[in-house]
Amino acid sequence: MNTPSEKQSLFDAVGGLPTLQRAHKIFYDKVYAHDWLKQFFEGHSQEAIENRQTSFMAEKMGGAVEYWGKEMKVAHEAMFITQELFDLRHQLLDESLKEAGVEDGLRARWLKIDGAFNRKIVKDSIADFYHETWPFKQRVIIPKPEHH
């Protein structure tokens, strides 16, 4: 139990791993069903992605969980992620957190942490993206479906 002088971590405040796991299951069900976003995850196990995101956010929220995945910028550097894609993903996360029962104030804090990674993964332009040098990496560029 926290004393008045101790500040509860966001991880504990939202309900720990069970809440993160529930929210990420809802979220990635939406992502994997979305005709544009799902294409970035082809060939990747949804369960593995959910687990990785859960440990990543648990660590960022102050939980005693270690994230062993790649650094955010490195994990996304070969993907052409626009601000529109980032905003779409962020909107689905917000919906998922509501569905998972995350209280409004805690949801806002969660979304703030998530939003802080925008500058590490969003690319300003396709021209700049093509100027990056990754001799052995396949670039992932998924055009926006016409019906969006």
C-alpha positions, 0 to 999 in steps of 0.5 A: 500500500502506498503511503501519502508520500509515495506516488503510485506508478501509472502501471499500478494505477491502471491495474498492472499487467492484467489491464495492459494485456486486456487493452493490448488484446483489444487494440491489436484485434483492431489493428490486425482487422484494419485494412491499412494498419494490418499490412505493417504486421504481416508475418508477425504473430499478433500474440508476440506483438501484444506481449512485446507492447505490453512489456514495453508499456509496462516498463514505461509506466513504471512497472517492474517489468523489463522490456527486451525488444528493440529500441523504438526508433530502430524497430520502426526505422525501415517503415514509412509511418506518416503522421496520419498513420500514427494518429489512426493508431493512436485513435484505435489505442484510445478506443481500446483503452476505453473498451478495456475500462481504463479510467479517463485520467489514466487513459490520458496519461497512457496516451501521453506516453504513447504519443511521446514516441511520435518523433521517433517513428513518424517520417516527415516525407518519403524523400527523407525516408529514401535518403536513409541508408540501410543497405540490408533492410527492406523498406516497408511502404504501405500506401493508404487504401483508396477507400480511406 
